[in-house]
Amino acid sequence: EIAKKVYGKDIKQSEDKNNIIYTSYIETSKYILEQIYFAAGAAGAAPGKDVGFLVFDKELGTIEQIEEFSDPVISDKVYRPIVDDLMETKTINLPSDAIEYGSTDKLVEEISQFLSTYFELPSFYEKFLPYLALFYWVYDKFPFVPYLHFVGRTSTGNSTAMEVFGSICYKSIDASGAITMASIFRTASRWRGTLLLDEFSASGDSYHEMVAFLKSGVSNKAVLRVEGDREKEVKAYMIKSPKLFTSEDVLTDAGLQSRTIVIKMDKNRRRIPLYRLKKYEDDALTIRNKLLMWRFRNLGKIDLTSIEYGFEELMGFDRRVQQVITPIFYFSNEATKADILEF
Protein backbone atom coordinates (compact mmCIF):
# COMPACT_ATOMS: atom_id res chain seq x y z
CA GLU A 1 0.00 0.00 0.00
CA ILE A 2 2.88 2.34 0.78
CA ALA A 3 4.49 1.49 -2.53
CA LYS A 4 1.27 2.37 -4.36
CA LYS A 5 0.88 5.66 -2.54
CA VAL A 6 4.48 6.84 -2.92
CA TYR A 7 5.34 5.56 -6.37
CA GLY A 8 1.94 5.37 -8.08
CA LYS A 9 2.36 1.79 -9.21
CA ASP A 10 1.61 -1.62 -7.74
CA ILE A 11 5.08 -3.06 -8.05
CA LYS A 12 3.89 -6.45 -6.81
CA GLN A 13 2.41 -7.12 -10.26
CA SER A 14 5.77 -7.30 -11.96
CA GLU A 15 7.29 -10.77 -11.61
CA ASP A 16 9.39 -10.84 -14.79
CA LYS A 17 12.74 -12.08 -13.53
CA ASN A 18 14.54 -10.08 -16.20
CA ASN A 19 13.13 -6.92 -14.63
CA ILE A 20 14.15 -7.75 -11.06
CA ILE A 21 17.37 -6.39 -9.63
CA TYR A 22 18.60 -7.39 -6.19
CA THR A 23 20.53 -4.66 -4.44
CA SER A 24 21.10 -3.16 -0.99
CA TYR A 25 21.30 0.48 -2.12
CA ILE A 26 19.58 2.68 -4.69
CA GLU A 27 19.85 6.41 -5.32
CA THR A 28 17.66 8.40 -7.71
CA SER A 29 17.19 12.12 -8.19
CA LYS A 30 14.40 11.99 -5.58
CA TYR A 31 15.20 9.13 -3.23
CA ILE A 32 17.91 7.28 -1.36
CA LEU A 33 17.09 3.68 -0.45
CA GLU A 34 19.01 1.49 1.97
CA GLN A 35 18.37 -2.13 2.85
CA ILE A 36 17.51 -2.75 6.50
CA TYR A 37 16.35 -5.50 8.81
CA PHE A 38 12.74 -4.69 9.62
CA ALA A 39 12.22 -4.24 13.33
CA ALA A 40 9.33 -6.27 14.78
CA GLY A 41 6.05 -4.65 13.79
CA ALA A 42 7.70 -2.10 11.51
CA ALA A 43 5.43 -0.11 9.22
CA GLY A 44 5.55 -1.36 5.66
CA ALA A 45 6.64 -4.88 6.60
CA ALA A 46 4.34 -7.70 5.54
CA PRO A 47 3.80 -10.66 7.89
CA GLY A 48 6.82 -12.96 7.77
CA LYS A 49 9.02 -10.34 6.12
CA ASP A 50 12.12 -9.24 8.01
CA VAL A 51 14.00 -7.33 5.31
CA GLY A 52 13.19 -4.38 3.09
CA PHE A 53 14.19 -0.85 2.14
CA LEU A 54 14.12 2.42 4.01
CA VAL A 55 13.28 5.21 1.56
CA PHE A 56 14.52 8.74 2.21
CA ASP A 57 12.86 11.58 0.27
CA LYS A 58 15.65 14.07 -0.46
CA GLU A 59 13.33 17.03 -0.87
CA LEU A 60 10.88 16.42 1.97
CA GLY A 61 13.26 14.68 4.37
CA THR A 62 10.63 12.01 5.06
CA ILE A 63 11.24 8.28 5.51
CA GLU A 64 9.12 5.27 4.52
CA GLN A 65 9.63 1.51 4.83
CA ILE A 66 8.87 -0.66 1.80
CA GLU A 67 9.54 -4.22 0.63
CA GLU A 68 10.60 -3.40 -2.94
CA PHE A 69 10.97 -0.37 -5.17
CA SER A 70 10.08 0.67 -8.70
CA ASP A 71 10.12 4.06 -10.39
CA PRO A 72 8.39 3.96 -13.80
CA VAL A 73 9.86 7.36 -14.67
CA ILE A 74 13.35 5.83 -14.66
CA SER A 75 12.75 2.28 -15.94
CA ASP A 76 10.53 -0.78 -15.66
CA LYS A 77 12.99 -2.43 -13.27
CA VAL A 78 11.89 -3.70 -9.86
CA TYR A 79 14.49 -3.44 -7.10
CA ARG A 80 14.39 -5.94 -4.27
CA PRO A 81 16.63 -6.32 -1.21
CA ILE A 82 19.34 -8.95 -1.23
CA VAL A 83 18.48 -12.17 0.57
CA ASP A 84 21.41 -14.57 0.88
CA ASP A 85 23.37 -16.56 3.45
CA LEU A 86 24.90 -13.38 4.88
CA MET A 87 21.39 -12.18 5.66
CA GLU A 88 20.17 -15.52 6.97
CA THR A 89 23.10 -15.90 9.37
CA LYS A 90 23.23 -12.20 10.32
CA THR A 91 26.85 -12.10 9.12
CA ILE A 92 26.21 -8.61 7.79
CA ASN A 93 25.40 -5.76 10.17
CA LEU A 94 22.53 -3.67 8.80
CA PRO A 95 20.48 -0.96 10.49
CA SER A 96 16.86 -1.61 11.45
CA ASP A 97 15.73 2.03 11.20
CA ALA A 98 16.98 5.59 10.75
CA ILE A 99 16.71 7.56 13.98
CA GLU A 100 17.54 11.06 15.19
CA TYR A 101 21.13 11.70 16.32
CA GLY A 102 20.90 15.36 17.41
CA SER A 103 24.05 16.80 15.87
CA THR A 104 27.22 15.47 14.25
CA ASP A 105 29.27 16.44 17.33
CA LYS A 106 26.84 14.59 19.58
CA LEU A 107 26.99 11.52 17.33
CA VAL A 108 30.79 11.61 17.31
CA GLU A 109 30.80 11.72 21.11
CA GLU A 110 28.43 8.73 21.31
CA ILE A 111 30.60 6.72 18.89
CA SER A 112 33.72 7.59 20.89
CA GLN A 113 32.14 6.44 24.16
CA PHE A 114 30.97 3.18 22.58
CA LEU A 115 34.40 2.37 21.15
CA SER A 116 36.31 3.23 24.33
CA THR A 117 34.00 0.99 26.38
CA TYR A 118 34.94 -2.16 24.49
CA PHE A 119 38.59 -1.67 23.52
CA GLU A 120 41.52 0.57 24.31
CA LEU A 121 43.29 2.73 21.75
CA PRO A 122 46.30 5.03 21.69
CA SER A 123 44.87 8.40 22.78
CA PHE A 124 45.02 10.10 19.37
CA TYR A 125 42.88 7.44 17.70
CA GLU A 126 40.11 7.86 20.27
CA LYS A 127 39.42 11.22 18.60
CA PHE A 128 40.20 10.04 15.08
CA LEU A 129 38.16 6.83 14.65
CA PRO A 130 34.66 8.34 15.08
CA TYR A 131 35.32 10.58 12.05
CA LEU A 132 36.59 7.59 10.08
CA ALA A 133 33.29 5.86 10.92
CA LEU A 134 31.37 8.86 9.53
CA PHE A 135 33.41 8.76 6.35
CA TYR A 136 32.84 5.03 5.86
CA TRP A 137 29.08 5.69 5.83
CA VAL A 138 29.45 7.98 2.81
CA TYR A 139 32.61 6.54 1.26
CA ASP A 140 30.87 6.00 -2.09
CA LYS A 141 30.93 9.77 -2.72
CA PHE A 142 34.74 9.84 -2.56
CA PRO A 143 37.14 8.52 -5.22
CA PHE A 144 39.52 6.91 -2.68
CA VAL A 145 38.90 4.77 0.42
CA PRO A 146 41.70 4.29 2.99
CA TYR A 147 41.75 1.03 4.93
CA LEU A 148 42.21 0.45 8.65
CA HIS A 149 44.74 -2.06 9.99
CA PHE A 150 44.99 -3.08 13.66
CA VAL A 151 48.46 -4.53 14.37
CA GLY A 152 49.31 -6.36 17.57
CA ARG A 153 50.49 -9.56 19.18
CA THR A 154 48.21 -11.97 21.01
CA SER A 155 46.23 -10.37 23.87
CA THR A 156 46.59 -6.82 22.56
CA GLY A 157 42.94 -6.75 21.45
CA ASN A 158 43.46 -6.13 17.74
CA SER A 159 40.67 -8.55 16.72
CA THR A 160 38.33 -7.08 19.34
CA ALA A 161 39.07 -3.56 18.08
CA MET A 162 38.29 -4.57 14.50
CA GLU A 163 35.04 -6.32 15.47
CA VAL A 164 33.79 -3.48 17.69
CA PHE A 165 34.66 -0.73 15.24
CA GLY A 166 33.28 -2.86 12.41
CA SER A 167 29.97 -3.30 14.22
CA ILE A 168 29.10 0.38 13.58
CA CYS A 169 30.55 0.68 10.09
CA TYR A 170 28.49 0.78 6.89
CA LYS A 171 27.08 -2.68 6.06
CA SER A 172 29.97 -4.44 7.80
CA ILE A 173 30.62 -8.08 6.86
CA ASP A 174 32.82 -10.51 8.76
CA ALA A 175 34.65 -12.07 5.82
CA SER A 176 37.28 -13.80 7.95
CA GLY A 177 35.66 -17.18 7.34
CA ALA A 178 35.70 -16.83 3.53
CA ILE A 179 37.26 -19.96 2.06
CA THR A 180 38.17 -18.67 -1.39
CA MET A 181 39.14 -15.38 -2.95
CA ALA A 182 36.22 -15.81 -5.36
CA SER A 183 33.76 -15.65 -2.46
CA ILE A 184 35.44 -12.50 -1.13
CA PHE A 185 35.25 -10.86 -4.56
CA ARG A 186 31.56 -11.69 -4.91
CA THR A 187 30.74 -10.52 -1.40
CA ALA A 188 32.57 -7.22 -1.83
CA SER A 189 31.01 -6.58 -5.23
CA ARG A 190 27.46 -7.52 -4.24
CA TRP A 191 27.16 -5.66 -0.95
CA ARG A 192 29.76 -2.84 -1.25
CA GLY A 193 29.97 -2.91 2.54
CA THR A 194 32.82 -2.77 5.05
CA LEU A 195 34.81 -6.03 4.93
CA LEU A 196 36.38 -7.39 8.13
CA LEU A 197 39.41 -9.65 7.57
CA ASP A 198 40.95 -11.13 10.71
CA GLU A 199 44.49 -12.53 11.05
CA PHE A 200 45.80 -11.29 7.72
CA SER A 201 49.09 -13.15 7.33
CA ALA A 202 51.94 -12.90 4.85
CA SER A 203 52.39 -16.66 5.13
CA GLY A 204 48.91 -17.51 3.87
CA ASP A 205 48.40 -19.38 0.60
CA SER A 206 46.37 -16.56 -0.93
CA TYR A 207 48.45 -13.69 0.46
CA HIS A 208 49.55 -12.23 -2.87
CA GLU A 209 46.05 -12.51 -4.33
CA MET A 210 44.62 -10.86 -1.22
CA VAL A 211 47.14 -8.01 -1.46
CA ALA A 212 46.19 -7.46 -5.11
CA PHE A 213 42.50 -7.49 -4.13
CA LEU A 214 43.03 -4.91 -1.40
CA LYS A 215 45.18 -2.63 -3.54
CA SER A 216 42.49 -2.66 -6.25
CA GLY A 217 39.63 -2.00 -3.84
CA VAL A 218 40.43 1.58 -2.86
CA SER A 219 39.16 3.17 -6.08
CA ASN A 220 36.34 2.98 -8.64
CA LYS A 221 38.22 0.75 -11.10
CA ALA A 222 36.59 -2.53 -12.05
CA VAL A 223 38.58 -5.71 -11.39
CA LEU A 224 38.41 -8.35 -14.14
CA ARG A 225 38.46 -12.05 -13.29
CA VAL A 226 38.16 -15.16 -15.45
CA GLU A 227 35.60 -17.52 -13.93
CA GLY A 228 33.54 -20.57 -14.85
CA ASP A 229 34.01 -24.34 -14.82
CA ARG A 230 33.20 -25.37 -18.38
CA GLU A 231 32.91 -22.06 -20.15
CA LYS A 232 35.39 -19.47 -18.99
CA GLU A 233 33.98 -15.98 -18.81
CA VAL A 234 35.49 -12.61 -17.94
CA LYS A 235 33.56 -10.95 -15.12
CA ALA A 236 33.97 -7.41 -13.85
CA TYR A 237 33.76 -6.74 -10.12
CA MET A 238 33.44 -3.37 -8.44
CA ILE A 239 35.11 -4.00 -5.08
CA LYS A 240 35.68 -0.49 -3.79
CA SER A 241 34.62 -0.40 -0.13
CA PRO A 242 36.05 0.15 3.36
CA LYS A 243 38.11 -2.75 4.67
CA LEU A 244 39.37 -3.50 8.18
CA PHE A 245 41.98 -6.13 8.92
CA THR A 246 44.27 -7.37 11.67
CA SER A 247 47.67 -9.01 11.82
CA GLU A 248 50.53 -9.54 14.22
CA ASP A 249 53.02 -7.66 12.06
CA VAL A 250 53.06 -4.55 9.90
CA LEU A 251 52.43 -5.12 6.20
CA THR A 252 55.52 -5.55 4.05
CA ASP A 253 53.85 -4.52 0.78
CA ALA A 254 54.62 -0.80 0.38
CA GLY A 255 51.72 -0.17 -2.00
CA LEU A 256 49.12 -1.61 0.36
CA GLN A 257 50.71 0.01 3.39
CA SER A 258 50.45 3.42 1.72
CA ARG A 259 46.69 2.89 1.35
CA THR A 260 46.22 1.97 4.99
CA ILE A 261 45.84 3.66 8.38
CA VAL A 262 47.82 1.52 10.81
CA ILE A 263 47.04 1.37 14.53
CA LYS A 264 49.58 -0.48 16.67
CA MET A 265 47.78 -2.04 19.61
CA ASP A 266 49.22 -2.56 23.08
CA LYS A 267 47.99 -4.63 26.02
CA ASN A 268 45.11 -3.04 27.88
CA ARG A 269 45.94 -0.81 30.81
CA ARG A 270 42.37 -0.76 32.08
CA ARG A 271 39.63 -3.32 32.46
CA ILE A 272 37.71 -4.13 29.27
CA PRO A 273 34.50 -6.23 29.15
CA LEU A 274 35.39 -9.90 28.82
CA TYR A 275 32.11 -10.67 27.00
CA ARG A 276 30.07 -8.56 24.62
CA LEU A 277 26.50 -9.10 25.75
CA LYS A 278 23.10 -8.00 24.43
CA LYS A 279 23.64 -4.39 25.56
CA TYR A 280 26.63 -4.22 23.24
CA GLU A 281 24.54 -5.45 20.30
CA ASP A 282 21.71 -3.05 21.15
CA ASP A 283 24.09 -0.08 21.45
CA ALA A 284 25.82 -0.95 18.16
CA LEU A 285 22.44 -1.20 16.41
CA THR A 286 21.33 2.15 17.84
CA ILE A 287 24.49 3.81 16.53
CA ARG A 288 24.07 2.19 13.10
CA ASN A 289 20.50 3.50 13.00
CA LYS A 290 21.70 7.00 13.83
CA LEU A 291 24.49 6.77 11.26
CA LEU A 292 21.96 5.76 8.61
CA MET A 293 20.01 8.94 9.31
CA TRP A 294 23.30 10.86 9.17
CA ARG A 295 24.04 9.25 5.78
CA PHE A 296 20.60 10.16 4.42
CA ARG A 297 21.02 13.81 5.43
CA ASN A 298 24.65 14.26 4.37
CA LEU A 299 25.12 12.12 1.27
CA GLY A 300 23.79 14.82 -1.06
CA LYS A 301 25.72 17.61 0.64
CA ILE A 302 29.18 16.26 -0.14
CA ASP A 303 30.88 18.52 -2.68
CA LEU A 304 34.51 17.79 -3.49
CA THR A 305 34.96 20.58 -6.05
CA SER A 306 36.32 22.93 -3.37
CA ILE A 307 39.03 20.41 -2.43
CA GLU A 308 39.85 19.11 -5.90
CA TYR A 309 43.50 19.88 -5.16
CA GLY A 310 43.21 18.93 -1.50
CA PHE A 311 43.20 20.95 1.72
CA GLU A 312 45.83 23.66 1.92
CA GLU A 313 46.65 22.56 5.47
CA LEU A 314 47.72 19.14 4.12
CA MET A 315 49.74 20.38 1.14
CA GLY A 316 53.06 19.72 2.87
CA PHE A 317 52.41 15.98 3.03
CA ASP A 318 53.00 13.27 0.45
CA ARG A 319 50.11 12.92 -2.04
CA ARG A 320 49.26 9.41 -0.82
CA VAL A 321 49.15 10.66 2.77
CA GLN A 322 46.78 13.40 1.60
CA GLN A 323 44.56 10.80 -0.12
CA VAL A 324 44.35 8.77 3.08
CA ILE A 325 43.77 11.68 5.46
CA THR A 326 41.59 14.04 3.38
CA PRO A 327 38.25 12.15 3.74
CA ILE A 328 38.60 12.10 7.54
CA PHE A 329 39.81 15.70 7.56
CA TYR A 330 36.73 16.65 5.53
CA PHE A 331 34.33 15.64 8.32
CA SER A 332 36.46 16.56 11.35
CA ASN A 333 35.78 19.57 13.55
CA GLU A 334 38.49 22.21 14.00
CA ALA A 335 39.92 20.66 17.16
CA THR A 336 40.29 17.26 15.52
CA LYS A 337 41.84 18.81 12.40
CA ALA A 338 44.48 20.41 14.64
CA ASP A 339 45.10 17.03 16.31
CA ILE A 340 45.47 15.35 12.90
CA LEU A 341 48.04 17.92 11.76
CA GLU A 342 50.01 17.56 14.99
CA PHE A 343 49.92 13.77 14.74
URPE-V581501 format. One record per pair of residues at least 24 apart in sequence whose C-alpha atoms are under 7 Angstrom apart, sorted by the first residue. I is the first residue (numbers start at 1). GAP is how many residues later the second one is. Records with the same first field share a line. If there is no record, write none. Layout:
# URPE-V581501
I = GAP + GAP
This chain:
# URPE-V581501
2 = 42 + 64
3 = 63
7 = 64
11 = 59
19 = 57 + 58 + 59
20 = 57 + 58 + 59
21 = 56 + 57 + 58 + 59
22 = 57 + 58 + 59 + 60
23 = 56 + 57 + 58 + 59
24 = 57 + 58 + 167
30 = 27 + 28 + 29
31 = 24 + 25 + 26 + 27
32 = 24 + 25 + 264
35 = 46
36 = 58 + 59 + 60 + 61
37 = 57 + 58 + 59
38 = 58
39 = 57
52 = 29
53 = 28
56 = 240
91 = 82 + 83
92 = 79 + 80 + 81 + 82
93 = 74 + 78 + 79 + 80
94 = 77
95 = 190 + 193 + 194
96 = 193
97 = 192
98 = 191 + 192 + 194 + 195
99 = 190 + 191 + 194
100 = 190 + 193
101 = 189
115 = 49 + 50
117 = 155
118 = 154 + 155
119 = 38 + 41 + 42 + 153
120 = 148
121 = 144
127 = 209
131 = 197 + 200 + 201
132 = 196
133 = 36
135 = 192 + 193
136 = 33 + 34 + 106
137 = 32 + 33 + 158
138 = 157 + 161
143 = 76 + 77
144 = 74 + 75 + 179
145 = 73 + 74 + 96 + 97
146 = 72 + 113 + 114 + 115 + 178
147 = 95 + 96 + 97 + 112 + 113 + 114
148 = 95 + 96 + 97 + 112 + 113 + 114
149 = 95 + 96 + 97 + 111 + 112 + 113 + 114
150 = 95 + 96 + 97 + 112 + 113 + 114 + 115
151 = 95 + 96 + 97 + 98 + 99 + 112 + 113 + 114
152 = 95 + 96 + 97 + 112 + 113 + 114
153 = 95
155 = 112
156 = 109 + 110 + 111 + 112
157 = 108
158 = 88 + 107
159 = 39 + 87
162 = 82 + 83
166 = 30
167 = 117
168 = 116 + 119 + 120
169 = 25
170 = 24
185 = 54
188 = 51
189 = 48 + 49 + 50
192 = 47 + 48 + 49
193 = 48 + 49
194 = 47 + 48 + 49
195 = 47 + 48 + 49
196 = 47 + 48 + 49
197 = 47 + 48 + 49
198 = 47 + 48
199 = 47 + 48
200 = 45 + 46 + 47
201 = 46
211 = 45
215 = 41
217 = 24
258 = 62
259 = 65
